[in-house]
Amino acid sequence: MTNTTRRALLATGAATAFTLGTVSFAQAADGDLTRTVTGTLPPGSPDYVYLPVELPRGVRELHVSYAYERPAVPAGTQGNALDIGLFDQRGTALGGRGFRGWSGGARTEFFVRGDDATPGYVAGPLKAGTWYVVLAPYTVAPQGLAYTVTVTLRLGASAPAVAPVHPPERARGRGRAWYRGDCHLHTVYSDGRRTPAEVAALARAAGLDFLTTTEHNTHAGHGAWAAHAGDDLLILLGEEVTTRNGHVLALGTEPGTFVDWRYRARENRFGHFAREIRRAGGLVVPAHPQATCIGCAWKSGLGDADAVEVWNGPYTPDDEVALAGWDAALARGRWTPAMGNSDAHRDPDLVGTPQTVVLADELSRDAILDGLRAGRSYVAESSAVSVEFTLADTRGRTAGLGERLTVPADEPVTARLRVTGAPGRTARFVTDQGVLHTAPLAADGTGTAEWTTTAAYATYVRAEVRHPATLPPLPGALVAFTNPVFLEAS
């Protein structure tokens, strides 16, 4: 059955969504009810196409499968990619309560029952009414995107819902200390290939004290982590919100928080959802802002950000560009704390490469988020690397990462960097003018570097540790970098 025409879709192509004809079923006493829908989405289709499905009473399971054609395309032209998700009878309103799951392009089928659901989908009642399968054409080939969706309703008594159990918001910790974390991780609850148990084990092996689960466009995995937390590992909850104009982490939100993603930068809706993230107790963190994959680069600016993910996974040129952009914003007076995360999905992705090391009063959700928000943190490639960085005036007053030291404009200020775990690497001191001092670190991996400046000369100082350069004059990859310490002339 074809539910729409090319003309209808093109007529609404400037909009962000389009609704197809409704799929309905003849009532049956028991057994399965199945309907198959076919159609073609032309180039220029809306971002989201909704397929209404009428659920009668007495449905115990909803099962959906889909497929689409992938014709050959000319070199340099994008082929077909079609994502899928589900909303229930409460509707598809932006930011509404109807969301029931998302698998993007990671799965070809899913189910929802009262007591269980495919990872990425929310189990719970299957109430009668109009549900919506959402099709999201990520890219469309010149020939169009021909799709088939099969909806099966399994009738019978519904199993009772199971209340999710969430991880505790505090672990034992070491009091006020430096804690290591990875706040961008994926599992089978979105497009990852690892289970939460496997990710938690890898986090412990990487020397982490905390992690944040950030599945693409769904909170459905929040209840899968409680068994993997412990006194030695704090698990925070969140979501990676993947808009068509970049990705942003909702980091450390309250359990069950869903953040909508169905908007573009030009619609000016992100500010609203950034406030929703903060109302849920979380941080707003644009992810991999210079990534080169389609739709991945962040285009909604940093005005609503609490921090920014400057380093994502193994260090690459797009991380170098992100670092330069972040530093340029610092020089203009825009202070957004930086962090780094692995964005690990599957083998061989390394959990904890890189990791953010944050000074917190305790190992708790609130304390970790406070430290990240204040910029009391640095980023390191592994738990083998540790950094201490301060500014000190001639009277012995000091300021650490994210802090401010107020001194007379011409009073000497000493920047001190101590590094362990970086044998033979190079330390660099960076200000709003650029790299003003470099020093080699000892071959045994432990080293100290110092440099003197003034508040008249530098508005901030931050430190980097670099690997040897492989493509001079470009610098080598980062081993670690710090957030800045600010100088203010009195």
N, C-alpha and C positions, 0 to 999 in steps of 0.2 A: 504494500500500500504506500503510495507517495503522498506525503502530507502537505506539501507546499510546492510552489513553482519557483523557477529561477527569477521570474519577473517580481514576485512578491518579496523574495529575499533581497534582491538588489534595490528595490524601492525603499527598504529599511536599512540599507547598508550603513548609513551614516549614524544609525542608532547603535547602542551597545548590546541590544538584546532583541530577540524575535521569538514569538510563540507559535508553534506548529499546531496542527489540528489535534484534537483530543483523541486518545486511545481509550476505548471503553470495552467492557466485557459483559457477555451474557452471564447472569448469575447461575451458578451450579451448586449442588448440594455438597459435593466433595471433589477431590481430585485436583488437577491443575488446569489453569486457564492460561493460554499462551496467545500472544499477538506479535506479529513481526511488522516492523515499519521500515520502509526504505525511502531514500531521498538523496538529493545531491545539493551540496552547498557550493555556490559559485565563488570565485575570487571576489573579495570585497564583502564577504558575508559579515554579519554582526559578530561581535566577540562571543556572545552567548545565545544559544538557540535552545528554547525550552520545549520539551515534548510532554504535554499534560497526559497523565495516566489516571483514569478514574478507578479508585479502589473501592470495591463493594465491602459490605460488612463480612466479617468472618475470614479475613486473610491472615494466615499465620506466618507467611514468608513471601517477600517480594524478591524476585531474582531478575537481574538484568544482564544481558550480554550484548556486545556490539562488535562490529568489524567495519573496516573502511578500506577503500582501494588506495593503493600506492603506485600510481602510474609513473613511468620514467619521465624525468623532466630535463630540460636543457641544462648544461653546466652553468652554475651560478644562479640557478633558480631554485627556490624552496619547494620541496615536495609537500605532501599532505601529512598533517599531524592533528589528531583530534582527541581532546581530553573529554572526560566524562565525570559527572557527579549526580547528586540526588538532593531534592528538597521535598518535604512532606506537605501535608494538607494545610499547614500554616502559611504556605506561600513562599515566593521568591523575592520578597522585598529586600532591598539592600540593607544589610545589617539586621535583618529580621530574625525570627526564631525558627524558621522552617528548615534550616540546614540539617541534612542527615548524612552527608559524606561526600568525599572527593577522592578519586584515585588518579586524576590527571590522565596521563597516558601509560601508567604503570601496569594496568590490568585490563583484561578484555571482558571480565565479568565480575559481578558482585552480588551479595545478598544482604538483606536486612530482616531480622526476626526480633521478637520481643526480648529474647535472652541473649542474642549473639548477632554478630555482623562481620562481614569481611573487614579486615584491618583497613582503617581509614574511614569507616562508616559507623554511624551511631546506632547501637541497638536500642530498642524501645517499642512502644505501641505502634501498631500499624492501623491507625484510625481511618475510617471510611472518609472519602473525599478525594479531591484532586491533588495528586502528587505530581512531581515534575522531575523528569530526567533532563539534566542540563548537558548539552553538547557544546563544547568550546573549541571551535576551529582555530588552532594555534597558528598554523600556516596552511594555505590552500594552493594546490598546484594549478597551473593554467587550465587544465582539463576539468577542474572542479573536484570536489570531494564527495564521492559516492559512498553512502553509509547504509548500514543495516543495524537496526536495534530490535532485539527480541526481549519482550517483557513476559515473565511467567509469574502468575499468582498461585501460590499453594494454599489451599483452603484448609480450615480446621481451627481447633482451639489454639490460641496464641499462648506461648510460654510466658510466665511472668518475667518482668524486667529484673535485672540484677544491678543493684546499686554499685557504682564504681568505688574502689578504694584508692586513695591518692597517697603519694609519698609524703613523709613528714617534712615540715618546713625548717627543721633544725637538725644538725648532726653534732657529734661530740666536739670536734674541732680542737683548737689549741689556744683558745682565747683570742686576743688581738694578735693577728699573725698574717703572713702572706699565704693566700690560698690559690691553688691552681685550678683552672677550669676550662672547659670547652663548651661554648654556648651555641653551637650550630651543628646539629647532628640529626641524621635521618635513619629510620628503620623500615621494617616491612609495613609500618602504618602509613607510609607514603611511597616514595620511589626508592627507598633503601632496600638492601638485601639482607641486612642483619636483624636479628631479634633484639628487643630491649635487653635481654639477658646477655647476649653477646656484646652489645655496646657497653653495658655496665662493666663487664669483665675487662674489656679493652681499656676503658677509662681508668680502672684501678691499675692495670698493668702500665699505663702511661704516667702514673704518678699523680693523677688528678684528685682533687678534693671535692669538686662539684662538676656537674654537667647540666645542660639544658636540652630537653627534647624539643625539636622545632620541625615538625612535619609540615609538608606543603599543604596549606589551605585547609587544615583540619585539626581539631582538638580531640579526635576520637581515640587517640592513643594515650591520653592522660591517665586513664585508669590501669595502664599496663605496666607501670613502673614501681609501684609500692614495694613489691617483693624484692626489688633489686637495689633499693636504697639501704643505707646502714649507717652506723656511727662513723664509718670512714668515708662515706660518699653521700653528699647532698645532691638530690635530684630536683631541679627546677623544671617547671612546665612552661610551654610556650607554643609558638607557631611561626612558620616561615610564610609570610603573606606574599604570594607571588602574583603581583599585578602585571599587566601587559607592559608597564614602563618601569620595571625594576622590582626587586625583592626587598622585604624589610622584616626583621625579626621582631616579634612580640615576645619579649624575653622576661621570664619570671612572672607570668600572669597567674591569676587565681585559677584553681582547677576548673575545667569545663569552659574556659573562656574561648569563644569563637570570634575571630576577626575576619571580616569580609575582605575580599580581594577583587571584586568585580568592578573595577574602575580604572581609568587611565589618568595620567598626570594632568591632562588638559581639562578634566572635569572638576579639579580642585576639591576632591572629596577626601584626600588623604588626611588633612588636618583633623577632620571629624574622627576618623578611625584612630589617629594617633592619640587623641584625647580619650577614646574608649580604652586603648591599651593602658594608658596611665591610670584611668579610673579602676581598671582591674589589677592595679598594683605592679604593672610591668614597665619595662623600658622599651623605648622605640629605637631600633638599631638598624639603619639601612645596611644591607648585606652586599658584599662584593660590588661596590658601586661602579666599578669600571669593567665588569665582566663583559666578555664579548659574545656570549650566547644570546640568542634572540630573546628580547624582552627582559634580559637579566640586569642591564645597567640601570642604576637608580637615577630617575629623572624628576623626582618630586622635591629635590633640594634637601638641605639639612636644617631648615628652620624649625621643623617639628621633631628633630632627632634628639635623643638623650645621649647617644653615643653612635659611633660609626665603625663598621667592620672594615678596617683598612687592609688587613692581611687575611686571605682566605685560602686555606689548604697550602700545598707546596708553593713556595714563593715563585711568582711568574711576573712577566712584564706588566700585566694589568694591576697587580698589587703595587708595583713601583709607581705606576700612574696614579693609583688611589692614594698612595702615601704622599706623592707630590701635591696632589689636589688638597689633601687634608692640611698639609703644611702651609700651602698658600692661603687657605682660609684662616689658619692661625695668624699669619702675618697681617691679614686684613682685620683681625680682631674678633673673628668668629671662633669661639672655643667650644669644640665638640670632642669629648674624650674618644680616644681610639681604642679598638680592641682587635683581637685576632682569634679565629676559630678554624676548625678543620673542615667543616662542611662534609664530613665523611658520610658516604653512602654504602660502600661495599668494599670488599677486598679488591685492590691492595690499599685503599684509602686508610691513612693512619689517624686514628682518634688521638687528639691531643697534639696534632701538628698543623698549625701552631696552637698555643694555649695562652690564655690571658691570666696573669698573676696579679691578684688584687689584695690590697691591704684592707682587712675587715676586722671589726671588733669581735666577731664570732663567726662560726660556720653556720649561718642561717640565711634564709632567703632575703630577709630585709637587710641584713648587714652586707651581704655580697652585692646586692643591688645598690645600696648606698655607696659602696666603694667604687663600683663601676661608674655610677652617675657622677661622682666627684673626680674621676680620673686618677684615683690613687692606684694606678695599675701600669704594668708593662706587658709586653708580648714577647714570648720566647718560642723557639722552634721545638723545644722539648723540655722535660723536667730536669735534664742534665744542666740546663743553663739557668743561672741566677744572676740578678742585677741589683745593685744598690746605687741610687743616684740622688744627690742632694746639692743644693746651693747653700753657701755659708758666707756671712759677712765678716768684717774684721772684729766684731764684738761677740762672735760665736753663735749668733742666731742662725738657724737653719730652716730651710723649707724643702719639703719632699714633693713627690709626684702629684700634680694637680693643685699644688699649693702656690701661694704668692709670698714673695719676700719684698718688703718695702724698705728701701735704703736711699740715702742721698745719691743723686744722679751720678756723681763721680767717685763714689766709694767702691773700692775693689771688692768683687764678689768671686768666690772660688767655686767652680763646678767640680764635683768629685764623683767619679764613676768607678765602681768595683764590680768586676765580672768574674764568675766562675763557670767552668764548663765550656769555654770557647778557646781552645788552644790555637795559638798562632793567628787569631782573627784580628780585625782592626776595629778600634773604637773611634767614633766620630761624635763631635759636639756640633749641634745644629741650632741656629738661631733664625730670626726672621730674615737675616741676610743670606743664609745658606750654611754650608759646612765651613766652620771657622777653625776647627782643630781636629787633627787625627793623630792616633797613637797606636802602635802595634801592641798586641797583648802577648803575654809570655807563652812559651811553647807548652808549659805544663797546664794551661787552661785557666790559670788564675792571674788576674792583672788589675792594676789600678791606673787610672788616668786622671789628670787634673788640668784645669784651664781657668784663667782669670779674665773676667770681663767687668762691665759696669751696667747699671740700669740705663744710662744714656746710650749705650752701645747695643744692648740686646733687650728686647721686651720679653723674651722667654729663651730658655735653653732646654733642649731635649737631647737624649743620647741614642746612638745607634751602635750596634755591633754587626759587622759585615763579614761575610766570606770573601775570599780573594775574588777579584774581578775576572770574569771569563770573556767579556767583550768590552775591553776598555775603549772609550773613556767611561762607559756605563759602570756604575758601582756593582760590586758583588751582591749576591742575595743576602737578605737579612738573616742574622742569627737571633737578634733581639732588637727591640726599640722601646723607648719609654714615652709616656705622656710627658708634656712639658712641665717645667717649673717656671713660674712667671716672676718677672722683675718689675717693680713699680718704683719710679723715682719719687721721693718724698719732697 
